[in-house]
Amino acid sequence: MSVHCKNKDCIDLVMKELEDNPTFLLFSGDERTNFFLKIDQNAEFLKHYCDENLAGFIACYCNNYESRRAFISLVLIDKLHRGKGISKKIFSQLFTLLKEKDFKSCSLEVRRDNVNALNLYKSLGFKSVESTDPHSITMNILL
């Protein structure tokens, strides 16, 4: 992606993930570029570094002050750092941030076949809610 991004390190990590896991994102080309631009400009990024290298991040929209509901658009931990508790650390930081902003809930969508992510989100307290998409599950947590 040749467009300047504030969170280029996160975009680079996504591109690295897509090399090994082409179905990590279900869209490509201009749609992918537009997604990256949108989250770069509008989402809050919580990042975790190991030895000055990005190990993982969460991109979350927490700008709807009317509904006080946040939405996580992207979660990624570098494959070299998975299983080390980094996700839980970043989620803890996110929940603290959302509570400081007086948000009441946070939701996300996860693919039904992503068992590791589903187990992580359940362990954090996310609950499944009605989803009409046959490929994904919407989950929500009250803060």
N, C-alpha and C positions, 0 to 999 in steps of 0.2 A: 504494500500500500504506500503510495508516494505522497499522500496528503500529510501535512504536519498535524501531529496529535500531542496533546499534553501527556497522555498516558501511553506513549509509544512502547514502553517496556511491556505493558500488559498486552497490547496488540501483537507485539513480537512473540510473546509467550503463546498466544492463541494460534498464531501462524505456525509455530513450532509444533504445537499439539496437532494441528490439522495435517501435518506431514505424516504423522503416525496413525492418526485417527481421523480420516477424511469426513466422517459423519458427526464429528463433534458439534459442528454447526450445520444446520439443515439447509443452508442457503449459501450462494456463492456470487461471484462477480459484483455487479453494482449493488445488489441487495446487501451483500456482506459489507462492502465499503460504506454504504449508507448507515448500516447498523453500527459499525465502528465509530463513525463520525457522531452519530446520535448519542451513544453512551459516553464517548469522550467529552462531549460538550455538556451533557445533562446529568450524568450519573456521578455519584460519589464513589471514589475508588479507595478501598482499604487494601493495603498491600503488606506482604510479609517478605522480608529479605533474609537470606542466609549467606553469610560471607560476601555481602554486597551484591549478590545476585537475586533477582526476583524469584521467589519460591512459589508464590501464589497470590491471588487477589480475589476480591469480590467487587463487582460493579452493581451499585444499588441506586435506584431512583428514590430519593427521600426529599422530594420537593413539593409534594402535595400536602400543603399545610391546611387545606380545607378538610380533607377526609382523614388526615393523620395516618394514612396507610402507605407503607413503603413497598417497593417491588424490586426484588433482586433479578437483574437481567443476565448476569453471568458470574459463574464461580469456576475458578480453575487453579489447581495446584499442579506445579510442574511434576512430571512423572518421577523425577529423581528425588522428590521430597514428599511423596505420598506416604501415608501411614505413620507420620511423625507428629500428628496432632495439630498441624498448621491450620487446617480448616477450622477446628474448634477455637483456636486462638483468634483467628480473623473474625469469626462469627461473634465471639465475645466482644470484640472491639466494635463491631457493627451494632450489636444490641445496645451497648453503652451509648454509642452515638445517637441511635434512634430514640432512646429514652431521654437523653439530654435535649433532643429536639421535640420532645413530648409526642412522639408518634405512638400509636396504639396497637398497630399490627404490622406484620411484614409477610409478604407472600412471594412465591416463586413457582415456576413450572419446571418439571423434571421429566425426562423421558422414562416411560414405564420400564424399559429394559436396563436402565442405569441403576442396578441394584445397590452398588456401593454408595451412590449419592442418596438414594432413597433411605438407606439405613442411617447414613449420617444425619440427614434432615430429621428423621424420626427421633434419633438420639438427642437432638438439640431441642426437641419439643414441637416441631412442626407437625401439623395434622393435615391429612388429606381432606380436600373439599370436592364438591361436585365438579367434574370435568367432562366436557362433551368431546374433547379431542381423544381419539382412540390411541394416540401415540404418546400422550403426556398426561401427567397428573399435576393438578394445582395443589399446592400446600400452603398453609398459613400458620402463623404463630402470633399469639397475643403477647404483647410486651408488658 
